[in-house]
Amino acid sequence: MGKGRITKEEQAYRIGMLLRFIFIFRYATREQLFKFGQDRLGLSYQRWLIDYSVKRGLIAAYREPALSLKVYYLTQRGKECISKYEPFSGYYRFNHKNAGLNTLEHQKAVIESYFSIYKQLEIKEWIPEWVIRKDRKTRSKIPDGVIVTSPGVKIALEVETWYKKKSAWEVVVYGYSREISYAMPEHSRYDVVLIAASSSSNFDGIKNRLFYIKPEFSKRAFIVADLLSLDIGMCFYQDEYMTIKEALRLIYDRVDKSHDK
């Protein structure tokens, strides 16, 4: 869509969507906001949306001096603007300490996963990690996000940007084995875990270690993909390469059958 006139309702919708995107990840770079405008809103001229939101005092910019990088976050006015749709908006905080190099690299991979997953699946809800952490009373495993698909499948998202030893993967597997029950699915917090590796080499390393830990559980509980394969809709699940849609169909059928019992 070009620079033509739009209705006030359409403008409010676009601004609200942009603010909710920033809400999920706490902050985003200008490049990521441009991609959101292009991929999720179908805009060919994204600059006006960002600049207008800044001018209205809905978002503000912070420049990370060590990286010479500008990121955008929600202002108090921006939080109030989405409070109707995001009940946790009042707890939103931006801390510039979270915009360091290590955190930024991980967040970049999470946002890449976000765009790829939205291309492949119909998403009903995307619950950010910081909201999950706030609402959790125990020290249980906190994923990088929870995705609820339109058919109702609950996916825990884990984005991996660093090498993990087998001992670290044991913590992950046994942690999720307490969150996912195949004997009593009604007590499961999630239906499946999607692990998105930042690179193909990391993907191979995860495959070589993860599925030797509680193999019967792991092959049903974990979908693995690197960011490139995720972007074209491919993954590894139950010892096979398949599309992410095929994997979710298998999971949905299993969940649906458990509800019929």
LINWO-V696587 format. One record per residue. N is the residue number from 1. PSI is psi in whole degrees, 0 to 359 (999 if undefined). OMEGA is omega as a letter, one per 40 degrees, with the letter a starting at -180 (NA if undefined). Layout:
n->{N,N}
psi->{PSI,PSI}
omega->{OMEGA,OMEGA}
This chain:
n->{1,2,3,4,5,6,7,8,9,10,11,12,13,14,15,16,17,18,19,20,21,22,23,24,25,26,27,28,29,30,31,32,33,34,35,36,37,38,39,40,41,42,43,44,45,46,47,48,49,50,51,52,53,54,55,56,57,58,59,60,61,62,63,64,65,66,67,68,69,70,71,72,73,74,75,76,77,78,79,80,81,82,83,84,85,86,87,88,89,90,91,92,93,94,95,96,97,98,99,100,101,102,103,104,105,106,107,108,109,110,111,112,113,114,115,116,117,118,119,120,121,122,123,124,125,126,127,128,129,130,131,132,133,134,135,136,137,138,139,140,141,142,143,144,145,146,147,148,149,150,151,152,153,154,155,156,157,158,159,160,161,162,163,164,165,166,167,168,169,170,171,172,173,174,175,176,177,178,179,180,181,182,183,184,185,186,187,188,189,190,191,192,193,194,195,196,197,198,199,200,201,202,203,204,205,206,207,208,209,210,211,212,213,214,215,216,217,218,219,220,221,222,223,224,225,226,227,228,229,230,231,232,233,234,235,236,237,238,239,240,241,242,243,244,245,246,247,248,249,250,251,252,253,254,255,256,257,258,259,260,261}
psi->{139,211,9,168,144,162,162,325,316,320,316,321,313,317,315,318,319,316,320,327,313,322,316,316,3,324,164,152,166,322,317,323,323,315,322,314,323,308,319,332,350,29,140,348,89,339,320,323,317,310,323,321,324,314,324,355,23,329,157,164,144,131,120,111,323,332,353,45,135,132,155,141,167,139,176,319,322,319,316,329,330,8,333,328,336,96,339,9,331,340,357,134,141,127,119,341,339,3,22,175,309,315,320,320,318,316,323,316,323,318,323,318,319,310,319,317,320,333,329,328,158,113,127,321,143,111,119,157,318,332,319,315,320,326,355,128,334,175,41,167,128,116,173,354,160,128,127,117,164,323,353,10,132,117,124,126,127,117,124,116,352,157,136,136,167,322,324,323,330,320,317,310,311,331,313,337,341,348,339,122,124,339,321,75,335,343,3,137,326,162,331,160,126,117,117,112,141,340,165,325,321,323,314,319,320,313,319,340,318,314,1,355,118,61,319,325,313,320,338,331,338,126,133,138,152,171,326,315,325,323,332,9,22,152,176,122,135,48,19,153,132,175,155,328,321,317,315,330,320,318,318,319,320,316,317,319,323,329,336,344,999}
omega->{a,a,a,a,i,i,i,i,i,i,i,i,a,i,i,i,i,a,a,i,i,i,a,a,i,i,i,i,i,i,i,i,i,a,i,i,a,a,a,a,i,a,i,i,a,a,a,a,a,a,i,i,i,a,i,i,a,i,i,a,i,i,i,a,a,a,a,a,i,i,a,a,a,i,i,i,i,i,a,a,a,a,i,a,a,a,i,a,i,i,a,i,i,i,a,i,i,a,i,a,a,i,a,i,i,a,i,i,i,a,i,i,i,a,a,a,i,i,a,a,i,a,i,a,i,a,a,a,a,i,i,a,a,a,a,a,a,i,a,a,i,i,i,i,i,a,i,a,i,i,i,i,a,a,i,a,i,i,a,i,a,i,i,i,a,a,i,i,i,i,a,a,a,i,a,i,i,a,a,i,i,i,i,a,i,i,a,i,i,i,a,i,i,i,i,a,a,a,i,i,i,i,i,i,i,i,a,a,a,a,i,i,a,a,a,i,a,a,i,a,a,i,a,i,i,a,i,i,i,a,i,i,a,a,i,a,a,i,a,i,a,i,i,i,i,i,a,i,i,a,i,i,i,i,a,i,i,i,a,a,NA}
